[in-house]
Amino acid sequence: MARLLQDLPVIVMVVEGDEAVARMHDAAGSTAPGESTRITMRRRYGHASDKTFMSNKNGLINNTVHTSGTNDEAKVEIPNFFELSEISSYRFVYSRYAY
């Protein structure tokens, strides 16, 4: 697993907001590339075919995108990449009028 995480360049980000975990899962798509819709990141940019995915015994493939499965997982995973001081919260300017 560590090799896969260090194998390729990555872009890491923290996304916050209502239903952030579910929304990122929707944008990422299914971990089985063929089950993802065409507009998802895994379907458009994935490197593993369904055949590779299904035949891999240990379940590890070079994945295009990773999302935390739950808020609790995110709380564990985020500190692997960021110091708390590196994470900024923000509100859209219009949010004070819309909420």
Order of alpha helices (4+ residues) and beta strands (2+ residues): alpha-alpha-alpha-alpha-alpha-alpha
